[in-house]
């Protein structure tokens, strides 16, 4: 990408990525101020406003209107925690959650604001 550091070996992905830099948002939500240039992202966003939550967890009260989110949620009930913190007793099955958790132990803040700091 000529605008940011994004890189890919697929032309299709680069074309989709460049759309995020376009200030004119072709798809605007009529319920909130969300806007995007990517139709599939807009459809996913719009579903979040749907009040009927047809996908329900069998273990707890969690409910969602998207099957994908239910599948990710069910992972938290799995007893085998694939990602375990070596500093505390935190464990999770979701790699992105583990990465976010592990950053909480990092006392040095590598990313600083150029204006404030």
DSSP file (Angstrom, degrees, kcal/mol; ACC not computed):
  #  RESIDUE AA STRUCTURE BP1 BP2  ACC     N-H-->O    O-->H-N    N-H-->O    O-->H-N    TCO  KAPPA ALPHA  PHI   PSI    X-CA   Y-CA   Z-CA
    1    1 A X              0   0    0      0, 0.0    13,-0.0     0, 0.0     0, 0.0   0.000 360.0 360.0 360.0 135.6    0.0    0.0    0.0
    2    2 A X        +     0   0    0      1,-0.2     3,-0.1     3,-0.1    16,-0.0   0.637 360.0  47.4 -77.4 -14.6    1.3    3.5   -0.9
    3    3 A X  S    S+     0   0    0      3,-0.1     2,-0.2     1,-0.0    -1,-0.2   0.816 122.1   6.3 -98.2 -36.6   -0.5    5.0    2.1
    4    4 A X  S    S-     0   0    0      2,-0.1    -1,-0.0     0, 0.0     0, 0.0  -0.657  86.0 -86.5-134.8-169.6    0.4    2.7    5.0
    5    5 A X  S    S+     0   0    0     -2,-0.2    -3,-0.1    -3,-0.1     0, 0.0   0.372  74.6 131.6 -86.8   4.7    2.6   -0.3    5.7
    6    6 A X        +     0   0    0      8,-0.0     2,-0.3    11,-0.0    -2,-0.1  -0.317  31.6 177.7 -60.8 137.2    0.1   -2.9    4.6
    7    7 A X        +     0   0    0      2,-0.0     2,-0.3     0, 0.0    -2,-0.0  -0.997   8.5 161.5-142.3 145.8    1.6   -5.5    2.3
    8    8 A X        -     0   0    0     -2,-0.3     6,-0.0     1,-0.0    -2,-0.0  -0.972  39.8-134.4-153.8 161.5    0.2   -8.7    0.6
    9    9 A X  S    S+     0   0    0     -2,-0.3     2,-0.5     1,-0.0    -1,-0.0   0.290  86.1  84.3-101.6   9.0    1.1  -11.0   -2.3
   10   10 A X     >  -     0   0    0      1,-0.1     4,-1.8     2,-0.0     3,-0.2  -0.954  64.4-155.5-116.5 120.3   -2.5  -11.0   -3.5
   11   11 A X  H  > S+     0   0    0     -2,-0.5     4,-2.4     1,-0.2     5,-0.2   0.875  95.5  57.7 -58.9 -39.3   -3.7   -8.1   -5.8
   12   12 A X  H  > S+     0   0    0      1,-0.2     4,-2.1     2,-0.2    -1,-0.2   0.912 106.2  48.3 -58.6 -45.4   -7.3   -8.7   -4.7
   13   13 A X  H  > S+     0   0    0      1,-0.2     4,-2.5     2,-0.2    -1,-0.2   0.877 110.3  51.6 -65.8 -37.4   -6.5   -8.1   -1.0
   14   14 A X  H  X S+     0   0    0     -4,-1.8     4,-2.6     2,-0.2    -1,-0.2   0.918 108.5  51.2 -65.0 -42.1   -4.6   -4.9   -1.8
   15   15 A X  H  X S+     0   0    0     -4,-2.4     4,-0.9     1,-0.2    -2,-0.2   0.917 112.8  45.7 -60.6 -43.0   -7.5   -3.6   -3.8
   16   16 A X  H  < S+     0   0    0     -4,-2.1     3,-0.5     1,-0.2     4,-0.4   0.902 112.6  51.5 -65.8 -40.6   -9.9   -4.3   -0.9
   17   17 A X  H >< S+     0   0    0     -4,-2.5     3,-2.0     1,-0.2     4,-0.4   0.919 101.5  59.3 -63.3 -44.8   -7.4   -2.8    1.6
   18   18 A X  H >< S+     0   0    0     -4,-2.6     3,-1.5     1,-0.3     4,-0.5   0.789  92.4  70.7 -57.5 -28.1   -6.9    0.5   -0.3
   19   19 A X  G >< S+     0   0    0     -4,-0.9     3,-1.1    -3,-0.5    -1,-0.3   0.793  85.7  65.9 -60.0 -28.4  -10.7    1.1    0.0
   20   20 A X  G <  S+     0   0    0     -3,-2.0    -1,-0.3    -4,-0.4    -2,-0.2   0.754  97.3  55.5 -68.0 -21.1  -10.3    1.8    3.7
   21   21 A X  G <  S+     0   0    0     -3,-1.5     2,-0.4    -4,-0.4    -1,-0.3   0.618  82.6 101.8 -85.2 -12.8   -8.2    4.9    2.9
   22   22 A X    <   -     0   0    0     -3,-1.1    15,-0.0    -4,-0.5    -3,-0.0  -0.597  62.7-154.5 -73.7 122.6  -11.0    6.4    0.8
   23   23 A X  S    S+     0   0    0     -2,-0.4     2,-0.7     2,-0.1    -1,-0.2   0.803  73.7  84.8 -72.1 -28.2  -12.8    9.0    2.8
   24   24 A X  S    S-     0   0    0      1,-0.0     2,-0.7    -3,-0.0    -2,-0.1  -0.657  71.9-153.0 -77.8 113.3  -16.1    8.8    0.9
   25   25 A X        -     0   0    0     -2,-0.7    12,-0.2     1,-0.2    -2,-0.1  -0.791   9.8-168.4 -91.9 113.0  -18.0    5.9    2.6
   26   26 A X  S    S+     0   0    0     -2,-0.7     2,-0.6     1,-0.2    11,-0.2   0.780  76.3  53.4 -71.9 -27.5  -20.3    4.3    0.0
   27   27 A X  E    S+A   36   0A   0      9,-2.7     9,-2.3     2,-0.0     2,-0.4  -0.932  70.2 178.3-115.8 112.4  -22.2    2.2    2.6
   28   28 A X  E     -A   35   0A   0     -2,-0.6     2,-0.3     7,-0.2     7,-0.2  -0.933  28.2-122.7-118.7 136.3  -23.6    4.2    5.6
   29   29 A X        -     0   0    0      5,-2.8    -2,-0.0    -2,-0.4    13,-0.0  -0.557   9.5-154.4 -75.9 133.8  -25.6    2.8    8.4
   30   30 A X  S    S+     0   0    0     -2,-0.3    -1,-0.1     1,-0.1     3,-0.1   0.552  93.2  49.6 -83.7  -7.7  -29.0    4.4    8.9
   31   31 A X  S    S+     0   0    0      1,-0.1     2,-0.2     3,-0.1    -1,-0.1   0.806 122.9   6.7 -99.7 -37.9  -29.0    3.4   12.6
   32   32 A X  S    S-     0   0    0      2,-0.1    -1,-0.1     0, 0.0    -3,-0.0  -0.664  86.6 -91.2-132.2-171.1  -25.6    4.7   13.7
   33   33 A X  S    S+     0   0    0     -2,-0.2     2,-0.1    -5,-0.1    -3,-0.1   0.223  74.2 132.4 -93.6  17.0  -22.8    6.7   12.2
   34   34 A X        +     0   0    0     -6,-0.1    -5,-2.8     8,-0.0     2,-0.3  -0.423  28.9 173.9 -68.4 139.9  -20.8    3.6   10.9
   35   35 A X  E     +A   28   0A   0     -7,-0.2     2,-0.3    -2,-0.1    -7,-0.2  -0.995   5.8 164.5-146.4 148.6  -19.6    3.9    7.3
   36   36 A X  E     -A   27   0A   0     -9,-2.3    -9,-2.7    -2,-0.3   -16,-0.1  -0.969  38.2-135.8-154.4 164.8  -17.4    1.7    5.0
   37   37 A X  S    S+     0   0    0     -2,-0.3     2,-0.6   -12,-0.2   -17,-0.1   0.423  84.7  85.5-100.9  -2.7  -16.5    1.2    1.4
   38   38 A X     >  -     0   0    0      1,-0.2     4,-2.0   -11,-0.1     3,-0.3  -0.891  64.5-155.6-110.2 117.0  -16.8   -2.6    1.6
   39   39 A X  H  > S+     0   0    0     -2,-0.6     4,-2.5     1,-0.2     5,-0.2   0.873  93.1  52.9 -58.3 -42.9  -20.2   -4.1    1.1
   40   40 A X  H  > S+     0   0    0      1,-0.2     4,-2.1     2,-0.2    -1,-0.2   0.874 109.3  49.6 -64.7 -36.5  -19.5   -7.3    3.1
   41   41 A X  H  > S+     0   0    0     -3,-0.3     4,-2.5     2,-0.2    -1,-0.2   0.892 110.2  51.4 -66.8 -38.2  -18.3   -5.3    6.1
   42   42 A X  H  X S+     0   0    0     -4,-2.0     4,-3.0     2,-0.2    -2,-0.2   0.922 108.7  50.3 -64.7 -43.2  -21.4   -3.2    5.9
   43   43 A X  H  X S+     0   0    0     -4,-2.5     4,-1.7     1,-0.2    -1,-0.2   0.923 111.8  48.1 -60.6 -44.1  -23.7   -6.2    5.9
   44   44 A X  H  X S+     0   0    0     -4,-2.1     4,-0.7     1,-0.2    -1,-0.2   0.916 113.4  48.1 -62.5 -42.8  -21.9   -7.7    8.9
   45   45 A X  H >< S+     0   0    0     -4,-2.5     3,-1.6     1,-0.2     4,-0.4   0.938 107.9  54.0 -62.8 -46.5  -22.2   -4.4   10.7
   46   46 A X  H >< S+     0   0    0     -4,-3.0     3,-1.5     1,-0.3     4,-0.4   0.842 100.1  61.8 -60.6 -33.6  -25.9   -4.0    9.9
   47   47 A X  H >< S+     0   0    0     -4,-1.7     3,-1.2     1,-0.3    -1,-0.3   0.762  89.6  70.1 -63.2 -24.0  -26.6   -7.4   11.4
   48   48 A X  T << S+     0   0    0     -3,-1.6    -1,-0.3    -4,-0.7    -2,-0.2   0.749  95.2  54.7 -66.6 -20.6  -25.3   -6.2   14.8
   49   49 A X  T <  S+     0   0    0     -3,-1.5     2,-0.3    -4,-0.4    -1,-0.3   0.591  81.2 109.3 -85.8 -11.1  -28.5   -4.0   15.0
   50   50 A X    <   -     0   0    0     -3,-1.2    15,-0.1    -4,-0.4    -3,-0.0  -0.507  58.4-156.1 -68.5 125.1  -30.8   -7.0   14.4
   51   51 A X        +     0   0    0     -2,-0.3     2,-0.7     2,-0.1    -1,-0.2   0.689  68.4  90.9 -80.1 -17.9  -32.6   -7.6   17.7
   52   52 A X        -     0   0    0     13,-0.1     2,-1.0     1,-0.1    -2,-0.1  -0.701  58.5-167.5 -84.0 115.8  -33.3  -11.3   17.0
   53   53 A X        +     0   0    0     -2,-0.7    12,-0.3     1,-0.2    11,-0.1  -0.795  14.7 168.9-105.4  90.7  -30.4  -13.4   18.4
   54   54 A X        +     0   0    0     -2,-1.0     2,-0.7     9,-0.1    11,-0.2   0.638  56.1  77.3 -80.7 -16.0  -31.0  -16.8   16.9
   55   55 A X  E     +B   64   0B   0      9,-2.5     9,-2.5     2,-0.0     2,-0.4  -0.859  64.6 179.3-102.8 111.3  -27.7  -18.3   17.8
   56   56 A X  E     -B   63   0B   0     -2,-0.7     2,-0.3     7,-0.2     7,-0.2  -0.885  29.3-119.2-118.6 141.4  -27.6  -19.3   21.5
   57   57 A X        -     0   0    0      5,-2.7    14,-0.0    -2,-0.4    13,-0.0  -0.574  12.9-149.2 -75.3 135.9  -25.0  -20.9   23.6
   58   58 A X  S    S+     0   0    0     -2,-0.3    -1,-0.1     1,-0.2     3,-0.1   0.621  95.0  46.3 -78.2 -13.6  -26.0  -24.2   25.1
   59   59 A X  S    S+     0   0    0      3,-0.1     2,-0.2     1,-0.0    -1,-0.2   0.804 121.4   8.3-101.0 -36.0  -23.8  -23.7   28.1
   60   60 A X  S    S-     0   0    0      2,-0.1    -3,-0.1     0, 0.0    -1,-0.0  -0.659  86.2 -86.7-134.3-169.8  -24.5  -20.1   29.2
   61   61 A X  S    S+     0   0    0     -2,-0.2    -3,-0.0    -5,-0.1     0, 0.0   0.398  75.5 130.8 -85.4   3.1  -26.9  -17.2   28.4
   62   62 A X        +     0   0    0     -6,-0.1    -5,-2.7     8,-0.0     2,-0.3  -0.302  30.0 173.3 -60.8 137.4  -24.8  -15.8   25.5
   63   63 A X  E     +B   56   0B   0     -7,-0.2     2,-0.3    -9,-0.0    -7,-0.2  -0.993   5.2 171.7-145.2 147.4  -26.8  -15.1   22.3
   64   64 A X  E     -B   55   0B   0     -9,-2.5    -9,-2.5    -2,-0.3   -16,-0.0  -0.943  38.9-128.5-148.3 166.4  -25.9  -13.5   19.0
   65   65 A X  S    S+     0   0    0     -2,-0.3     2,-0.4   -12,-0.3    -9,-0.1   0.337  91.1  72.4 -99.7   5.9  -27.4  -12.9   15.6
   66   66 A X     >  -     0   0    0    -11,-0.2     4,-1.5     1,-0.1     3,-0.3  -0.979  66.2-152.0-127.8 125.4  -24.2  -14.2   13.9
   67   67 A X  H  > S+     0   0    0     -2,-0.4     4,-2.3     1,-0.2     5,-0.2   0.862  97.1  60.0 -59.0 -38.4  -23.2  -17.9   13.7
   68   68 A X  H  > S+     0   0    0      1,-0.2     4,-1.9     2,-0.2    -1,-0.2   0.910 104.3  49.0 -57.5 -45.3  -19.5  -16.9   13.5
   69   69 A X  H  > S+     0   0    0     -3,-0.3     4,-2.4     1,-0.2    -1,-0.2   0.864 109.4  52.3 -66.5 -35.7  -19.6  -15.1   16.8
   70   70 A X  H  X S+     0   0    0     -4,-1.5     4,-2.6     2,-0.2    -1,-0.2   0.923 107.5  52.1 -65.0 -42.8  -21.3  -18.0   18.5
   71   71 A X  H  X S+     0   0    0     -4,-2.3     4,-0.7     1,-0.2    -2,-0.2   0.901 112.3  45.7 -60.4 -40.7  -18.6  -20.4   17.3
   72   72 A X  H >< S+     0   0    0     -4,-1.9     3,-0.6     1,-0.2     4,-0.4   0.896 112.4  51.9 -68.2 -39.4  -15.9  -18.1   18.7
   73   73 A X  H >< S+     0   0    0     -4,-2.4     3,-2.1     1,-0.2     4,-0.4   0.914 100.1  61.0 -62.8 -44.6  -17.8  -17.7   22.0
   74   74 A X  H >< S+     0   0    0     -4,-2.6     3,-1.5     1,-0.3     4,-0.5   0.776  90.5  71.7 -57.2 -27.2  -18.2  -21.5   22.5
   75   75 A X  G X< S+     0   0    0     -4,-0.7     3,-1.0    -3,-0.6    -1,-0.3   0.796  85.7  65.3 -59.7 -28.5  -14.4  -21.8   22.6
   76   76 A X  G <  S+     0   0    0     -3,-2.1    -1,-0.3    -4,-0.4    -2,-0.2   0.739  97.6  55.4 -69.2 -19.4  -14.3  -20.1   26.0
   77   77 A X  G <  S+     0   0    0     -3,-1.5     2,-0.3    -4,-0.4    -1,-0.2   0.609  79.6 108.6 -87.0 -12.3  -16.1  -23.0   27.5
   78   78 A X    <   -     0   0    0     -3,-1.0    15,-0.0    -4,-0.5    -3,-0.0  -0.503  64.2-147.3 -66.7 125.7  -13.5  -25.6   26.3
   79   79 A X  S    S+     0   0    0     -2,-0.3     2,-0.8     2,-0.1    -1,-0.2   0.823  78.7  82.0 -68.0 -32.4  -11.6  -26.8   29.4
   80   80 A X  S    S-     0   0    0      1,-0.0     2,-0.9     2,-0.0    -2,-0.1  -0.655  70.2-157.4 -78.5 110.6   -8.3  -27.3   27.5
   81   81 A X        -     0   0    0     -2,-0.8    12,-0.2     1,-0.2    -2,-0.1  -0.796   7.9-170.8 -91.3 107.7   -6.7  -23.8   27.4
   82   82 A X  S    S+     0   0    0     -2,-0.9     2,-0.6     1,-0.2    11,-0.2   0.778  74.3  53.7 -71.1 -27.2   -4.3  -23.9   24.5
   83   83 A X  E    S+C   92   0C   0      9,-2.8     9,-2.3     2,-0.0     2,-0.4  -0.931  71.1 179.8-115.4 112.2   -2.7  -20.6   25.3
   84   84 A X  E     -C   91   0C   0     -2,-0.6     2,-0.3     7,-0.2     7,-0.2  -0.924  27.1-123.5-117.8 136.4   -1.4  -20.2   28.9
   85   85 A X        -     0   0    0      5,-2.8    -2,-0.0    -2,-0.4    13,-0.0  -0.565   9.3-154.7 -76.3 133.9    0.3  -17.2   30.4
   86   86 A X  S    S+     0   0    0     -2,-0.3    -1,-0.1     1,-0.1     3,-0.1   0.546  93.0  49.7 -84.4  -7.3    3.7  -17.9   31.8
   87   87 A X  S    S+     0   0    0      3,-0.1     2,-0.2     1,-0.1    -1,-0.1   0.810 122.8   6.5 -99.8 -38.6    3.4  -14.9   34.2
   88   88 A X  S    S-     0   0    0      2,-0.1    -1,-0.1     0, 0.0    -3,-0.0  -0.639  86.6 -90.6-131.3-169.9    0.0  -15.5   35.8
   89   89 A X  S    S+     0   0    0     -2,-0.2     2,-0.1    -5,-0.1    -3,-0.1   0.239  74.7 132.0 -93.7  15.7   -2.7  -18.3   35.7
   90   90 A X        +     0   0    0     -6,-0.1    -5,-2.8     8,-0.0     2,-0.3  -0.415  28.8 172.9 -68.0 139.8   -4.6  -16.8   32.7
   91   91 A X  E     +C   84   0C   0     -7,-0.2     2,-0.3    -2,-0.1    -7,-0.2  -0.993   4.9 167.5-146.8 148.5   -5.5  -19.3   30.0
   92   92 A X  E     -C   83   0C   0     -9,-2.3    -9,-2.8    -2,-0.3   -16,-0.1  -0.966  37.6-136.3-152.7 164.8   -7.6  -19.1   26.8
   93   93 A X  S    S+     0   0    0     -2,-0.3     2,-0.6   -12,-0.2   -17,-0.1   0.446  85.4  84.1 -99.6  -5.0   -8.4  -21.0   23.6
   94   94 A X     >  -     0   0    0      1,-0.2     4,-2.0   -11,-0.1     3,-0.3  -0.888  64.7-156.0-110.6 116.7   -8.3  -17.8   21.5
   95   95 A X  H  > S+     0   0    0     -2,-0.6     4,-2.5     1,-0.2     5,-0.2   0.873  93.1  53.1 -58.7 -42.8   -4.9  -16.7   20.3
   96   96 A X  H  > S+     0   0    0      1,-0.2     4,-2.1     2,-0.2    -1,-0.2   0.874 109.1  49.9 -64.5 -36.3   -5.8  -13.0   19.8
   97   97 A X  H  > S+     0   0    0     -3,-0.3     4,-2.5     2,-0.2    -1,-0.2   0.892 110.0  51.3 -67.0 -38.5   -7.2  -12.8   23.4
   98   98 A X  H  X S+     0   0    0     -4,-2.0     4,-3.0     2,-0.2    -2,-0.2   0.924 108.8  50.4 -64.1 -43.8   -4.0  -14.4   24.7
   99   99 A X  H  X S+     0   0    0     -4,-2.5     4,-1.6     1,-0.2    -2,-0.2   0.926 111.9  47.8 -59.9 -44.8   -1.9  -11.8   22.8
  100  100 A X  H  X S+     0   0    0     -4,-2.1     4,-0.6     1,-0.2    -1,-0.2   0.914 113.3  48.4 -62.5 -42.8   -4.0   -9.0   24.3
  101  101 A X  H >< S+     0   0    0     -4,-2.5     3,-1.7     1,-0.2     4,-0.4   0.932 107.3  54.6 -62.3 -46.2   -3.7  -10.4   27.8
  102  102 A X  H >< S+     0   0    0     -4,-3.0     3,-1.4     1,-0.3     4,-0.3   0.839  99.8  61.7 -60.7 -33.1    0.1  -10.9   27.5
  103  103 A X  H >< S+     0   0    0     -4,-1.6     3,-1.1     1,-0.3    -1,-0.3   0.749  90.0  69.6 -64.6 -22.8    0.5   -7.2   26.6
  104  104 A X  T << S+     0   0    0     -3,-1.7    -1,-0.3    -4,-0.6    -2,-0.2   0.734  95.8  54.3 -68.3 -19.6   -1.0   -6.3   30.0
  105  105 A X  T <  S+     0   0    0     -3,-1.4     2,-0.8    -4,-0.4    -1,-0.3   0.584  83.2 100.9 -86.7 -11.3    2.2   -7.6   31.7
  106  106 A X    <   -     0   0    0     -3,-1.1    -3,-0.0    -4,-0.3    -4,-0.0  -0.653  49.8-175.0 -79.9 110.6    4.5   -5.4   29.6
  107  107 A X        +     0   0    0     -2,-0.8     2,-0.6     2,-0.1    -1,-0.2   0.775  64.9  76.2 -79.7 -25.6    5.5   -2.5   31.8
  108  108 A X  S    S-     0   0    0      1,-0.0     2,-0.9     2,-0.0    -2,-0.0  -0.767  76.3-144.9 -89.0 125.4    7.3   -0.7   29.1
  109  109 A X        -     0   0    0     -2,-0.6    -2,-0.1     1,-0.2    -1,-0.0  -0.786  15.7-174.9 -91.3 106.5    5.0    1.0   26.7
  110  110 A X        +     0   0    0     -2,-0.9     2,-0.7     1,-0.1    -1,-0.2   0.739  69.3  65.2 -75.5 -22.9    6.6    0.8   23.3
  111  111 A X        +     0   0    0      2,-0.0     2,-0.3     0, 0.0    -1,-0.1  -0.890  68.4 175.7-107.7 113.4    4.0    2.9   21.5
  112  112 A X        -     0   0    0     -2,-0.7     2,-0.3     5,-0.0    -2,-0.0  -0.860  34.9-108.2-118.5 150.8    3.9    6.5   22.7
  113  113 A X     >  -     0   0    0     -2,-0.3     4,-1.8     1,-0.1    -2,-0.0  -0.607  18.9-146.2 -75.6 130.0    1.9    9.5   21.6
  114  114 A X  T  4 S+     0   0    0     -2,-0.3    -1,-0.1     1,-0.2    -2,-0.0   0.733  98.8  43.2 -68.6 -21.7    4.1   12.0   19.7
  115  115 A X  T  4 S+     0   0    0      2,-0.1    -1,-0.2     1,-0.0    -2,-0.0   0.898 122.5  32.2 -90.1 -47.1    1.9   14.8   21.1
  116  116 A X  T  4        0   0    0      1,-0.2    -2,-0.2     0, 0.0    -1,-0.0   0.907 360.0 360.0 -80.0 -43.6    1.5   13.8   24.8
  117  117 A X     <        0   0    0     -4,-1.8    -1,-0.2     0, 0.0    -3,-0.2   0.441 360.0 360.0 -94.8 360.0    4.7   12.0   25.5
